Amino acid sequence: MSDEFTADLGAAAQVAGAKSRPVDGEAVKYAQDLSRSLTFRENVLITLSAVTPASSVFIIMPSVINGIGGASAIAFGVAAIVGVLVAFCYAELSSAFPITGGEYAFVARVLGKPAGFALFGLTLVGGILILGVIASGAGTYLGVLSSSLNASWVGIVVIVATAIIACFGIKANAWVTGAFLLIEVAALVVLALLGFVNVTQPVSVLWEATTSGPGGVLVGASAGLVVSFTATALFAYNGYGTAVYYAEETKQARSTIGRAILWSLAITVAAEFIPLVAVLLGTPSMERLVGAADPMTYFMEARGGTVLNTIVSLGIAVAIINAVLAIMLQMGRLLYSSARDRTWPDWLNRPLAHVHPRFKTPIAATLVVGAIGALCLWLVPFDVLLVITGGNLLVTYLLVGVAAFVGRINRTTARADYRMPLWPVVPIVMVLATIVIIYENIVADWVPVAVTGALFAIGFPYYFLYLRPRSHDRWTLPNPADEERP
């Protein structure tokens, strides 16, 4: 790494633990406080754990099957195509700005600080609350061991425990999440095998949009409903962009983050789409599958029996814990990054921007995320958590697409080692597709989208009233270093 990257930041860096300051009109580089020890492979392991394909298949996918039946394959297929466009945009932006702050870090630098801060607020709120949404599923699947485990306190314990584990070194966490990932992939392999060795449905079922009507009889579902469920499928795939959150801990990040994102998406799509097709083709009855309260449990018991369903359920519980751990790592670094950029009053910035001298991790920021996540799961009704997090992803994707388009025009992404193919077609199509999906979601249920819009809008007053008047030493947003320590 160049000497410039580790240059003395002077007296201003001592204020509130700030990690950067303006020098001659430009911001110096961020100090390398985090441990740059992750390999490309280890970054992908943590990223895939944040996606947690098994949790998506067993927790998110069932709602799509309930809603549109066999056309779930269409929704997930379209989501995969949109996901490729999104991944191309993420890869170029992340290569230009390999900064642990994630999406807000490059949106603020390309589209402007107000939009960047609004996205930061949306990402932080959504990320912390999604911990509760995912962790709540742990008790459901551990309940196969004992009914007493099927309770909300199990999810709270999971959040607290993973917050503590996330405080240890990033390399150790990469291998912990990697080991858990193998267990959940094994569960998906079992699911796929059960479907493909028991194919009973015609291939045409994969494009038949149906839902359960009166008496359990299948009735047709509209094309618009299929499009609206594409947003749910996008959420099931989401997480591959998490690779950038570990950019400052990844060796040669500028040249590897783009590849990590694309590989993570490819593996995610295969791990989720293949089992979905297997279940749709291998179910004994489409009526019972679509009408079941839990389609995956119905399928597992029908094709594998109660014992196998119990074993796989334990694997899914592990996947849920793994996902909570990976997202905890991500959100801890997001909160750390915000404190390093001096987003908050200095009495908050100091501890949140502190990095443990031995583990090289933002312990205080991580524990705060864990504490708030546990409190939200305890105090906030589950349905409210779902509504608040329901539309966040679409706004994020919209801004990422716009940033990928504008970044080439204003040359803010000129530093990127990775360049997406077919620019500007890719970001334009991605933005248009996202707008269509947003519209169909508003038609289906406008409340989550409205809540997301409100959360996004809240960030603007904070920026203009607090950050902008102090712009000389807050949110100076340094660029990453030109060279990286191997």
C-alpha positions in Angstrom: 0.0 0.0 0.0 1.3 3.5 -0.8 2.6 5.7 2.0 -0.2 8.2 1.1 -2.8 5.7 2.3 -1.3 5.6 5.8 -0.3 9.3 6.0 -0.7 11.1 9.3 -4.2 12.6 9.4 -3.2 15.3 11.9 -5.2 16.9 14.6 -8.5 16.7 12.8 -8.4 12.9 12.9 -8.3 13.0 16.6 -11.7 14.7 16.8 -14.4 12.1 17.4 -12.1 9.4 16.1 -12.4 10.8 12.6 -10.5 8.8 10.0 -10.1 11.5 7.3 -9.8 15.2 6.9 -9.6 17.7 4.0 -6.2 18.7 2.7 -5.8 21.5 0.2 -9.3 21.1 -1.0 -9.2 17.3 -1.3 -9.8 14.5 1.2 -6.9 12.3 2.2 -7.2 8.6 2.1 -9.0 6.5 4.7 -6.6 5.0 7.3 -6.2 1.2 7.0 -7.6 0.3 10.4 -9.4 -2.9 9.3 -7.4 -6.1 8.7 -6.8 -6.6 5.0 -6.5 -10.4 5.3 -9.4 -11.9 3.3 -8.7 -13.7 0.0 -11.1 -13.6 -2.9 -12.5 -17.0 -1.9 -13.1 -16.0 1.7 -14.9 -12.9 0.6 -17.2 -15.0 -1.5 -17.9 -17.4 1.4 -19.0 -14.5 3.6 -21.0 -12.9 0.8 -22.9 -16.2 0.0 -23.6 -16.5 3.7 -25.3 -13.1 3.6 -27.4 -14.3 0.7 -28.0 -17.6 2.5 -29.6 -19.5 -0.3 -31.2 -22.2 1.9 -33.0 -19.6 4.0 -34.3 -17.9 0.8 -35.5 -21.3 -0.5 -37.2 -22.4 2.8 -38.4 -19.0 4.1 -38.9 -16.5 1.2 -39.6 -18.9 -1.7 -42.8 -20.4 -0.1 -44.6 -17.1 -0.2 -44.0 -16.9 -4.0 -45.2 -20.5 -4.5 -48.4 -19.6 -2.4 -48.9 -16.5 -4.6 -48.3 -17.7 -8.1 -47.8 -21.4 -8.1 -45.7 -22.9 -10.9 -45.0 -19.4 -12.3 -42.6 -19.0 -9.4 -40.1 -20.3 -11.9 -40.8 -17.3 -14.2 -40.5 -14.9 -11.3 -37.2 -16.3 -10.2 -36.0 -16.6 -13.8 -36.8 -12.9 -14.5 -35.2 -11.9 -11.1 -32.1 -13.8 -12.1 -31.9 -11.8 -15.4 -32.4 -8.5 -13.5 -29.9 -9.7 -10.9 -27.2 -10.1 -13.6 -27.8 -6.4 -14.7 -27.7 -5.4 -11.0 -24.5 -7.4 -10.4 -22.8 -5.7 -13.4 -23.6 -2.3 -12.0 -22.5 -3.3 -8.5 -19.3 -4.7 -9.8 -18.2 -1.6 -11.6 -19.2 0.8 -8.8 -17.6 -1.4 -6.2 -14.4 -1.6 -8.2 -14.3 2.2 -8.4 -15.0 2.6 -4.7 -14.0 -0.5 -2.7 -15.1 1.0 0.6 -16.7 -0.8 3.5 -19.7 1.6 3.5 -21.2 -0.3 0.7 -24.0 1.2 -1.5 -24.0 4.6 0.2 -20.3 5.0 -0.3 -20.5 4.9 -4.1 -24.0 6.5 -4.5 -22.8 9.6 -2.4 -19.7 9.9 -4.5 -21.5 9.6 -7.9 -25.0 11.0 -7.3 -24.2 13.4 -4.5 -24.1 13.4 -0.7 -27.8 14.0 0.0 -28.9 10.9 -2.0 -26.0 8.9 -0.5 -27.0 9.8 3.1 -30.7 9.1 2.4 -29.7 5.6 1.1 -27.4 5.1 4.1 -30.3 5.7 6.4 -32.6 3.3 4.5 -29.9 0.6 4.4 -29.1 0.9 8.1 -32.7 0.7 9.2 -33.6 -2.0 6.7 -30.5 -4.1 7.5 -31.0 -4.0 11.3 -34.6 -4.9 11.0 -34.0 -7.7 8.6 -31.9 -9.3 11.3 -35.2 -9.8 13.2 -37.1 -11.0 10.2 -34.5 -13.7 9.5 -33.6 -14.6 13.1 -37.3 -15.2 13.8 -37.2 -18.2 11.5 -34.6 -20.0 13.7 -37.2 -21.0 16.3 -39.5 -22.3 13.6 -37.0 -24.8 12.3 -35.4 -25.7 15.7 -38.9 -26.4 16.8 -38.6 -29.9 15.2 -36.4 -30.7 18.3 -38.7 -29.3 20.9 -41.9 -27.2 20.7 -40.4 -24.9 23.4 -37.8 -23.7 20.9 -40.4 -22.4 18.5 -40.5 -19.0 20.2 -39.3 -15.5 19.6 -36.7 -15.6 22.3 -34.7 -18.1 20.2 -34.3 -15.4 17.5 -33.2 -12.9 20.1 -30.6 -15.3 21.4 -29.4 -15.9 17.9 -29.0 -12.2 17.3 -27.1 -11.6 20.5 -24.8 -14.7 20.0 -23.9 -13.8 16.4 -23.2 -10.2 17.4 -20.6 -11.5 19.9 -19.1 -13.9 17.3 -18.9 -11.1 14.7 -16.6 -9.1 17.0 -13.8 -11.6 16.3 -11.4 -11.4 13.3 -12.9 -11.3 9.9 -10.8 -14.2 8.6 -12.1 -16.4 11.4 -15.7 -15.3 10.7 -15.1 -16.2 7.0 -14.4 -19.8 7.9 -17.2 -20.0 10.4 -19.7 -18.8 7.8 -18.1 -21.1 5.2 -18.6 -24.1 7.3 -22.2 -23.2 8.0 -22.7 -22.6 4.3 -21.7 -26.2 3.4 -24.4 -27.4 5.7 -27.1 -25.3 4.1 -25.9 -26.3 0.6 -26.3 -29.9 1.6 -29.9 -29.3 2.6 -30.5 -27.8 -0.9 -28.9 -30.7 -2.6 -31.3 -33.1 -0.7 -34.3 -30.9 -1.7 -33.3 -30.9 -5.4 -32.6 -34.7 -5.5 -36.0 -35.5 -3.9 -37.7 -33.4 -6.6 -35.8 -34.6 -9.7 -36.0 -38.3 -8.8 -39.8 -38.0 -8.3 -40.9 -35.9 -11.2 -44.7 -36.1 -11.5 -45.7 -32.7 -12.9 -45.5 -31.7 -16.6 -42.9 -29.1 -17.6 -45.7 -26.7 -18.5 -46.4 -26.2 -14.8 -43.3 -24.0 -14.7 -45.2 -21.2 -16.5 -48.7 -21.6 -15.1 -49.6 -18.8 -12.8 -52.0 -20.1 -10.2 -53.0 -19.6 -6.6 -55.2 -21.4 -4.1 -58.9 -20.5 -4.4 -62.0 -21.6 -2.4 -61.8 -25.2 -1.3 -58.1 -25.4 -2.3 -58.9 -25.4 -6.0 -56.2 -23.7 -8.1 -57.3 -20.5 -9.9 -55.4 -18.3 -12.3 -53.1 -15.5 -11.2 -52.5 -12.3 -13.2 -49.3 -11.5 -15.1 -49.1 -8.3 -13.0 -49.0 -10.4 -9.8 -46.2 -12.5 -11.3 -44.2 -9.3 -11.9 -44.9 -8.1 -8.3 -43.6 -11.4 -6.9 -40.4 -10.8 -9.0 -39.5 -8.3 -6.3 -39.7 -11.1 -3.7 -37.5 -13.2 -5.9 -35.0 -10.4 -6.2 -35.0 -10.2 -2.4 -34.3 -14.0 -2.2 -31.2 -13.5 -4.5 -30.1 -10.3 -2.8 -26.8 -10.2 -0.9 -24.2 -10.7 -3.6 -23.4 -6.9 -3.4 -22.4 -7.5 0.2 -18.9 -8.3 -1.1 -18.1 -4.6 -1.1 -18.7 -4.3 2.6 -15.6 -6.3 3.1 -13.5 -4.5 0.5 -11.2 -2.9 3.0 -10.5 -6.3 4.4 -10.0 -8.0 1.1 -6.6 -8.3 -0.7 -6.4 -6.5 -4.0 -10.0 -5.4 -3.6 -10.2 -3.1 -6.6 -9.5 -5.9 -9.0 -11.3 -8.7 -7.1 -14.5 -7.2 -5.7 -16.2 -7.2 -9.1 -15.5 -10.9 -9.6 -16.6 -11.7 -6.1 -20.0 -10.1 -6.8 -20.5 -11.8 -10.1 -19.5 -15.3 -8.8 -21.7 -14.8 -5.7 -24.7 -14.1 -7.9 -24.0 -17.0 -10.2 -23.8 -19.5 -7.3 -26.8 -18.0 -5.6 -29.0 -18.3 -8.7 -28.0 -22.0 -9.2 -28.5 -22.8 -5.5 -32.0 -21.4 -5.4 -33.4 -21.8 -8.9 -32.5 -25.5 -9.3 -34.2 -26.6 -6.1 -37.3 -24.5 -7.0 -37.7 -26.3 -10.3 -37.2 -29.6 -8.6 -39.9 -28.9 -6.1 -42.4 -27.7 -8.7 -41.8 -30.7 -10.9 -41.5 -33.3 -8.1 -44.5 -32.3 -5.9 -47.1 -35.0 -5.6 -49.9 -32.4 -5.9 -49.7 -28.8 -7.1 -53.0 -28.0 -5.3 -51.5 -29.1 -1.9 -48.2 -27.5 -2.6 -49.7 -24.1 -3.4 -52.3 -24.3 -0.7 -49.9 -25.4 2.1 -49.1 -23.1 4.9 -45.5 -24.1 4.4 -45.0 -25.6 0.9 -41.4 -26.7 1.6 -42.4 -28.7 4.7 -45.3 -30.3 2.8 -42.9 -31.3 0.0 -40.2 -32.6 2.3 -42.6 -34.7 4.3 -44.4 -36.0 1.2 -41.2 -37.0 -0.6 -38.7 -37.6 2.2 -40.7 -38.4 5.3 -40.8 -36.9 8.7 -37.3 -37.9 9.7 -35.6 -36.4 6.7 -37.7 -33.3 7.1 -36.4 -33.0 10.7 -32.8 -33.3 9.5 -33.2 -30.8 6.8 -35.0 -28.4 9.1 -31.9 -28.4 11.4 -29.8 -27.6 8.4 -32.1 -24.6 7.6 -31.8 -23.5 11.3 -28.0 -23.4 10.8 -28.5 -21.5 7.5 -30.6 -18.9 9.4 -27.9 -18.5 12.0 -25.3 -18.2 9.3 -27.3 -15.5 7.5 -27.8 -13.5 10.7 -24.0 -13.7 11.4 -23.1 -12.5 7.9 -25.6 -9.6 8.0 -24.3 -8.7 11.4 -20.8 -8.4 10.0 -22.2 -6.3 7.2 -24.3 -3.9 9.3 -21.5 -3.5 11.9 -19.2 -2.3 9.2 -21.9 0.0 7.7 -22.4 1.7 11.1 -18.6 1.9 11.6 -18.2 3.5 8.2 -20.8 6.1 9.0 -19.0 7.0 12.3 -15.7 7.2 10.4 -17.4 9.7 8.1 -18.5 11.6 11.2 -22.2 11.2 10.5 -23.2 11.5 14.2 -22.4 13.7 17.1 -18.8 13.2 18.2 -19.7 11.4 21.4 -21.2 8.7 19.2 -18.6 8.7 16.5 -15.7 8.0 18.9 -16.8 4.5 20.1 -18.5 3.5 16.8 -15.4 4.3 14.7 -13.1 2.5 17.1 -11.4 -0.7 15.8 -10.2 -3.3 18.2 -6.3 -3.3 18.1 -6.1 -7.1 18.1 -9.1 -8.4 16.2 -9.2 -5.3 13.8 -13.0 -5.3 13.9 -15.4 -2.5 14.8 -16.6 -4.1 18.0 -18.7 -1.2 19.4 -20.5 -0.7 16.1 -21.2 -4.4 15.8 -22.5 -4.8 19.3 -24.8 -1.7 18.9 -26.3 -3.3 15.8 -26.8 -6.6 17.7 -28.5 -4.8 20.6 -30.8 -2.8 18.4 -31.7 -5.8 16.3 -32.5 -7.9 19.4 -34.7 -5.1 20.8 -36.6 -4.7 17.5 -37.3 -8.4 17.3 -38.5 -8.3 21.0 -40.6 -5.1 20.8 -41.7 -4.7 17.1 -44.4 -7.0 15.7 -43.2 -9.3 12.9 -45.7 -8.0 10.4 -44.4 -4.4 11.0 -40.8 -5.6 10.4 -41.9 -7.1 7.1 -43.7 -3.9 6.0 -40.7 -1.7 6.9 -38.2 -3.9 5.0 -40.5 -4.8 2.1 -39.6 -2.2 -0.5 -36.1 -1.2 0.6 -34.3 -3.3 -2.0 -36.1 -1.8 -5.0 -35.0 1.8 -4.0 -31.5 0.6 -3.5 -31.4 -1.1 -7.0 -32.9 2.0 -8.6 -30.1 4.2 -7.2 -27.4 1.7 -8.0 -28.6 1.6 -11.6 -28.7 5.3 -11.9 -25.2 5.6 -10.3 -23.8 3.1 -12.7 -25.1 5.1 -15.7 -24.1 8.6 -14.3 -20.7 7.4 -13.1 -19.4 6.8 -16.6 -20.8 10.2 -17.8 -19.3 12.3 -15.0 -16.2 10.0 -14.8 -16.5 9.4 -11.1 -16.1 5.7 -11.8 -13.1 6.1 -14.1 -10.8 4.4 -11.5 -12.7 1.1 -11.7 -10.6 -1.9 -12.8 -13.9 -3.7 -13.8 -16.0 -2.4 -16.7 -19.4 -3.8 -17.3 -20.3 -5.0 -20.8 -22.9 -3.3 -22.9 -22.9 0.0 -21.1 -25.2 2.0 -21.2 -27.8 -0.6 -22.1 -27.2 -2.6 -18.8 -28.0 0.2 -16.3 -30.8 1.7 -18.5 -32.6 -1.7 -18.7 -32.0 -2.3 -15.0 -33.5 1.0 -14.0 -36.5 0.5 -16.3 -37.1 -3.1 -15.0 -36.9 -1.8 -11.4 -39.4 0.9 -12.1 -41.8 -1.6 -13.6 -41.5 -3.9 -10.6 -42.0 -0.9 -8.2 -45.2 0.0 -10.1 -46.6 -3.5 -9.9 -45.7 -3.7 -6.2 -47.6 -0.4 -5.6 -50.6 -1.9 -7.5 -50.4 -5.1 -5.4 -49.7 -3.4 -2.0 -48.7 0.2 -1.9 -47.9 0.3 1.9 -44.4 -1.2 1.9 -43.3 1.0 -1.0 -44.8 4.1 0.7 -43.0 3.2 4.0 -39.7 2.8 2.1 -40.2 6.1 0.4 -40.8 7.8 3.8 -37.7 6.2 5.3 -35.6 7.3 2.4 -37.0 10.9 2.5 -36.1 11.2 6.3 -32.4 11.2 5.4 -32.6 14.5 3.5 -33.5 16.8 6.4 -30.8 15.3 8.6 -28.2 15.8 5.9 -29.2 19.4 5.1 -29.7 20.5 8.7 -26.8 18.7 10.4 -24.2 17.5 8.0 -24.1 20.1 5.3 -23.5 23.0 7.6 -20.5 21.1 9.0 -19.2 19.9 5.6 -15.7 21.1 6.3 -15.0 18.1 8.5 -18.0 15.8 8.2 -18.8 13.6 5.2 -15.6 14.6 3.4 -15.8 11.1 1.8 -12.1 10.3 1.0 -11.4 8.1 -2.0 -9.9 4.6 -1.5 -6.1 4.2 -1.9 -4.5 3.8 -5.3 -2.7 0.7 -4.0 -3.6 -2.0 -1.6 -1.5 -3.9 0.8 -1.3 -7.6 -0.3 
